[in-house]
Amino acid sequence: MLNTQPEIEVIGEASDGQALVELAGSLQPEIVLADVSLPKLDGIEATNQIHREHPNMGVILLADGCSSPVIIRALRKGALGFLVRTEDFKQVLEALRTVITGHRFLSSQVSDHIIDAVVAGKTIDDNLDEQLSDRELEILQLIAEGFTSAEIAEKLEISKRTAETHRTNIMRKLGINSQIEIIRMAFRNGLISLE
């Protein structure tokens, strides 16, 4: 659909978050359009890395639905646009045209969700970025995905003891006591999805 638009040229596609970061670095697109739920490295962390390495590259994220903590986390990590995947293609085009000028774009569905949450007095952010380090967020995500301390240690090239220390610190900082609570927290903040 994007290729049918005369002012848009699709120059690359990636199947996971790590490939997305690498491709963004090599192809240097003006805009990256990515899904929040990507394998290997989620879309929000990929956005964070892209934003750090290429601060002038606009990133627009697509999600299955509206989750205030996910939206807030995405914006904090550098996303300039946020859309729900089921929205009309016109919204995608509007997002691209807005972000290319360096401005933020939240679809009407996303902005309505945020405004409704604020008006209702709901907490829309767990402030995980303020409570946990980047490494702790990474480990929280892996724990929620079902990795054991030994598997996390191997994956991140750290000792098993260090992985277990991180797990203990995460649970203490967040005031949670079980794997189920870790999964709920990770899901609510967009670190994992139901897919």
C-alpha positions as a Python dict, from the first residue, in 0.01 Angstrom:
ca = {
    (1, 'M'): (0, 0, 0),
    (2, 'L'): (285, 238, 81),
    (3, 'N'): (446, 168, -256),
    (4, 'T'): (133, 299, -430),
    (5, 'Q'): (201, 648, -291),
    (6, 'P'): (416, 856, -528),
    (7, 'E'): (594, 1046, -250),
    (8, 'I'): (685, 731, -53),
    (9, 'E'): (961, 483, -131),
    (10, 'V'): (992, 166, 77),
    (11, 'I'): (1366, 95, 89),
    (12, 'G'): (1376, -203, 325),
    (13, 'E'): (1192, -450, 544),
    (14, 'A'): (1301, -630, 861),
    (15, 'S'): (1150, -936, 1028),
    (16, 'D'): (1272, -870, 1382),
    (17, 'G'): (1386, -587, 1606),
    (18, 'Q'): (1759, -656, 1582),
    (19, 'A'): (1745, -667, 1203),
    (20, 'L'): (1542, -344, 1210),
    (21, 'V'): (1810, -158, 1406),
    (22, 'E'): (2084, -286, 1174),
    (23, 'L'): (1885, -204, 859),
    (24, 'A'): (1799, 144, 984),
    (25, 'G'): (2170, 205, 1037),
    (26, 'S'): (2274, 82, 694),
    (27, 'L'): (1989, 222, 482),
    (28, 'Q'): (1939, 549, 673),
    (29, 'P'): (1566, 591, 600),
    (30, 'E'): (1394, 917, 689),
    (31, 'I'): (1118, 724, 868),
    (32, 'V'): (1094, 379, 1023),
    (33, 'L'): (748, 224, 1051),
    (34, 'A'): (759, -65, 1298),
    (35, 'D'): (540, -294, 1503),
    (36, 'V'): (558, -277, 1883),
    (37, 'S'): (561, -659, 1901),
    (38, 'L'): (874, -771, 1718),
    (39, 'P'): (1072, -1090, 1788),
    (40, 'K'): (1427, -1081, 1931),
    (41, 'L'): (1405, -711, 2022),
    (42, 'D'): (1066, -548, 2079),
    (43, 'G'): (971, -244, 1872),
    (44, 'I'): (1005, -2, 2162),
    (45, 'E'): (1359, -110, 2249),
    (46, 'A'): (1447, -107, 1877),
    (47, 'T'): (1311, 249, 1868),
    (48, 'N'): (1528, 339, 2166),
    (49, 'Q'): (1841, 213, 1991),
    (50, 'I'): (1752, 379, 1661),
    (51, 'H'): (1678, 709, 1837),
    (52, 'R'): (2010, 699, 2027),
    (53, 'E'): (2214, 622, 1715),
    (54, 'H'): (2012, 830, 1465),
    (55, 'P'): (1824, 1105, 1653),
    (56, 'N'): (1692, 1264, 1332),
    (57, 'M'): (1532, 942, 1207),
    (58, 'G'): (1156, 942, 1272),
    (59, 'V'): (1004, 625, 1416),
    (60, 'I'): (632, 546, 1399),
    (61, 'L'): (507, 246, 1597),
    (62, 'L'): (202, 30, 1533),
    (63, 'A'): (30, -168, 1808),
    (64, 'D'): (-261, -410, 1834),
    (65, 'G'): (-451, -174, 2063),
    (66, 'C'): (-424, 119, 2300),
    (67, 'S'): (-232, 68, 2622),
    (68, 'S'): (-137, 389, 2798),
    (69, 'P'): (187, 257, 2952),
    (70, 'V'): (295, 117, 2613),
    (71, 'I'): (227, 450, 2440),
    (72, 'I'): (406, 650, 2711),
    (73, 'R'): (705, 415, 2706),
    (74, 'A'): (724, 433, 2325),
    (75, 'L'): (725, 813, 2327),
    (76, 'R'): (988, 824, 2602),
    (77, 'K'): (1209, 591, 2400),
    (78, 'G'): (1198, 821, 2099),
    (79, 'A'): (893, 729, 1888),
    (80, 'L'): (745, 1029, 1708),
    (81, 'G'): (427, 853, 1602),
    (82, 'F'): (193, 591, 1743),
    (83, 'L'): (-96, 417, 1567),
    (84, 'V'): (-329, 124, 1625),
    (85, 'R'): (-281, -133, 1349),
    (86, 'T'): (-653, -152, 1267),
    (87, 'E'): (-680, 217, 1182),
    (88, 'D'): (-753, 346, 835),
    (89, 'F'): (-459, 366, 592),
    (90, 'K'): (-520, 742, 570),
    (91, 'Q'): (-403, 765, 933),
    (92, 'V'): (-76, 592, 839),
    (93, 'L'): (-21, 840, 556),
    (94, 'E'): (-104, 1132, 785),
    (95, 'A'): (144, 997, 1042),
    (96, 'L'): (418, 969, 779),
    (97, 'R'): (354, 1320, 650),
    (98, 'T'): (355, 1464, 1002),
    (99, 'V'): (661, 1278, 1132),
    (100, 'I'): (868, 1364, 823),
    (101, 'T'): (839, 1729, 933),
    (102, 'G'): (977, 1639, 1276),
    (103, 'H'): (643, 1664, 1459),
    (104, 'R'): (473, 1402, 1676),
    (105, 'F'): (165, 1214, 1557),
    (106, 'L'): (-82, 1022, 1771),
    (107, 'S'): (-382, 885, 1588),
    (108, 'S'): (-720, 1006, 1709),
    (109, 'Q'): (-785, 665, 1866),
    (110, 'V'): (-456, 679, 2059),
    (111, 'S'): (-492, 1041, 2172),
    (112, 'D'): (-855, 981, 2276),
    (113, 'H'): (-742, 683, 2484),
    (114, 'I'): (-473, 888, 2663),
    (115, 'I'): (-711, 1180, 2724),
    (116, 'D'): (-985, 949, 2855),
    (117, 'A'): (-737, 786, 3095),
    (118, 'V'): (-618, 1124, 3224),
    (119, 'V'): (-973, 1258, 3264),
    (120, 'A'): (-1076, 943, 3451),
    (121, 'G'): (-779, 990, 3684),
    (122, 'K'): (-625, 656, 3590),
    (123, 'T'): (-257, 587, 3635),
    (124, 'I'): (-130, 565, 3280),
    (125, 'D'): (233, 487, 3349),
    (126, 'D'): (421, 254, 3581),
    (127, 'N'): (738, 466, 3531),
    (128, 'L'): (941, 152, 3465),
    (129, 'D'): (1204, 360, 3286),
    (130, 'E'): (1257, 557, 3606),
    (131, 'Q'): (1246, 256, 3838),
    (132, 'L'): (1465, 15, 3641),
    (133, 'S'): (1790, 40, 3447),
    (134, 'D'): (1798, -54, 3077),
    (135, 'R'): (1960, -387, 3172),
    (136, 'E'): (1688, -454, 3432),
    (137, 'L'): (1416, -376, 3175),
    (138, 'E'): (1582, -620, 2936),
    (139, 'I'): (1595, -888, 3205),
    (140, 'L'): (1234, -817, 3311),
    (141, 'Q'): (1127, -881, 2953),
    (142, 'L'): (1324, -1207, 2935),
    (143, 'I'): (1183, -1327, 3268),
    (144, 'A'): (831, -1249, 3145),
    (145, 'E'): (904, -1444, 2825),
    (146, 'G'): (983, -1748, 3040),
    (147, 'F'): (1364, -1756, 3035),
    (148, 'T'): (1535, -1904, 3341),
    (149, 'S'): (1821, -1726, 3518),
    (150, 'A'): (2067, -1966, 3353),
    (151, 'E'): (1922, -1895, 3006),
    (152, 'I'): (1926, -1519, 3070),
    (153, 'A'): (2289, -1542, 3185),
    (154, 'E'): (2385, -1726, 2867),
    (155, 'K'): (2186, -1493, 2640),
    (156, 'L'): (2329, -1175, 2794),
    (157, 'E'): (2677, -1321, 2857),
    (158, 'I'): (2664, -1258, 3232),
    (159, 'S'): (2697, -1499, 3524),
    (160, 'K'): (2396, -1687, 3653),
    (161, 'R'): (2450, -1521, 3991),
    (162, 'T'): (2435, -1175, 3828),
    (163, 'A'): (2113, -1270, 3648),
    (164, 'E'): (1960, -1389, 3977),
    (165, 'T'): (2071, -1067, 4152),
    (166, 'H'): (1903, -863, 3877),
    (167, 'R'): (1585, -1071, 3916),
    (168, 'T'): (1582, -1011, 4293),
    (169, 'N'): (1644, -637, 4250),
    (170, 'I'): (1369, -604, 3987),
    (171, 'M'): (1113, -775, 4209),
    (172, 'R'): (1216, -564, 4509),
    (173, 'K'): (1206, -235, 4316),
    (174, 'L'): (865, -312, 4165),
    (175, 'G'): (722, -463, 4482),
    (176, 'I'): (622, -786, 4310),
    (177, 'N'): (660, -1141, 4437),
    (178, 'S'): (571, -1385, 4162),
    (179, 'Q'): (628, -1479, 3798),
    (180, 'I'): (262, -1398, 3723),
    (181, 'E'): (307, -1043, 3854),
    (182, 'I'): (621, -1005, 3641),
    (183, 'I'): (427, -1116, 3333),
    (184, 'R'): (140, -875, 3411),
    (185, 'M'): (382, -584, 3462),
    (186, 'A'): (573, -665, 3142),
    (187, 'F'): (251, -698, 2940),
    (188, 'R'): (104, -375, 3078),
    (189, 'N'): (419, -189, 2979),
    (190, 'G'): (450, -335, 2631),
    (191, 'L'): (757, -548, 2702),
    (192, 'I'): (571, -860, 2587),
    (193, 'S'): (256, -923, 2386),
    (194, 'L'): (-1, -1202, 2368),
    (195, 'E'): (139, -1318, 2033),
}
